[in-house]
Amino acid sequence: MKTQLCNFCLKSGILCSKCQKKVRLGEISETYLRIARLLLSLESKHSHLQDLNLRRAVEAQGVLALIVGQGGASRLLGYGGKIIRALREETGLRIRVLEDGVDDRKFLEDLFAPFTILTINTIWLPDGTTETRVILKQRGRRPPPINIKAMKAIAMKVRNMVLRIEFSR
């Protein structure tokens, strides 16, 4: 598995000076450290994780977003969801797997899966900022089973994208 830290540092639990500097400067979060260690321990059981490139781990309001290199989402989500289930049991958080380097539509589709996105619009505000309006197809009459505030926070942290989320029938 490829991470922003040395494999030796992850396995031993003691960070070298280079990795300590990344943590001190805020390039690496404590969440990233914890998830990288968990995935490294799962790598012995699941050999397909060797090709995984973990770029970032972002936590917001009970939801953990794993940002992986292109093609990495299928490695984490495949095999009956055993890896995601193990991560969920260890962290107690809901997991979202997002690929790095994809366009905004693919990013939003992964973020709001399994919902269907009907429309994505860009709204230009008078102060010069923009918001992205996402209209999702509502299922039934019940409220959606996703945490809207967490999805907005993840989009802001990962892509610096301000979301306005609406539901339509």
N, C-alpha and C positions, 0 to 999 in steps of 0.2 A: 504494500500500500504506500502511496506517495502522500506525504503531508508536508506542512511547512516547517516541521521539526525533524530532528534526526531520529531515526528508528531506535538507535541506542538510548537516546534520552527518554523516549516513550516507554521502552521496555524496562529500563532501570528505574525510572521515576525521578532521577536526578538530572536536572537540566545543565547542559554545558553553557559556557559563557555566551555563545552565539544565540542559543535558544532562550536563555534568560533575558538577553537584551530585547528579543522580539516580544516577550511577555511584558517586560517593563515599559516598552514604548507603546504598548497597546495594539500591536499588530496581531497578536495572538491572545484570545480571551481564555478565561478559565473553562468556559463551556467547550471551547475547541479542544483544549487539553484533555478534558474528561472524555469527550466523544472519540478523539483520536486513539486514546488508550483502550477504550471499549472495542472499537473496530479492529485494532491491532490484536486484541485477545481473541476476537472472533475469526481472524484471518486463518488461524490454524485449522478451524473446523470447515471454513468455507474458502477454498483456494481461489475462487474467482475474485475475491477481494484484493488480490495482489495487484491487479491492474487499476484499482480504484484510485482516483486523485481527489482527496478531500481538501477543498479550498477554504471553506469557512463553515462555521457553525454559529447560528444566530438563534437566541432564545427570546421569546416575547410572550408574556401572559399565558404560560402553560403550553406553548407550541414551540417545537424545536425545528428549525429549518436547516437542513444540511445542503450546502452548496458544493456540488461535485463537478468534476470535469465532464466534458461531453461524452456521452455514452455511459456514464457512471450511474445514472438513475436506474437503468435496467439491471445493473449488477446488485444494487441494494434492494430493489423491489422484487426481483425474481426469486426463484426457489421457494415458492409458497409463502413469501413474506416472513421467513424465519428470522432474517437479520433485523428487519424493522421491528418485529415483535420482541426480539431480545433487547434492542435499544429502548423500546417503550417500557419494558419491564424494569430495566436498570435505571432509567431516568425518571419514569413516572410522567413523562410528557408526551403529547401527541407529536408525531413526526411528519414533516413535509420534506420531500427530496426534490431539490431544484437544480437544474443544470446551469453551469456558468457558460457565458458566451452565446446565449440564444437570444432571439429577438423578444420584444416585449410581449407579444401575443403568446408565444410558447411559455414564457416565464409565468404569465398570468394563468394560463391553462393548467400548468403544473401546480401553482399555488392554490387554485380553487377546485382542483379535482376532488370529487367526481362530478361537480356541477358543470353544466354546459354554459359557455359564454355566448351570449347572443350578440352583444355589441361592445366595442371598445372605442371610446371617443376621447379626444384631447380637448380640454377646456382651458382657454387662455383667460386669465383673470386680469382685471384692470391694473393691478400692481405689477404686472409683468411675469408672474409665476404661472405655472400650469398645473392642472390636476388631470388625472386619468379617470374617466368615468367607465365603470365596468357594470354591464347589465347581465345578471345571471338568470337562468331559467329556474323558477321556483318549483320545487317538488311538493305537491299537495298544499294543504292549508297551514301546516305547522311551521313554526319558525325554523330557520335553517340550522343544521347541526354543526355549524362552524363558528368559530370565534372571530367575528368581523374585526374587532379592535386588534386582535393579534395579527391578522392578515395584513391590515393597514400598517402596523408597526414593522412587520417583516419586509414588506415592500419598500418602506422608507429606509430601513437599515441596509438592505441588500442593493437596491437600485436607485435610492433617493427619489422614489416615486410616491407622490401624494395620490391616494386612491379615494374615489367616491363610489361606493358600492350600492347598487340597486337591484331589486328583484322584480321579475316580470313573469307573467303566466304565458 
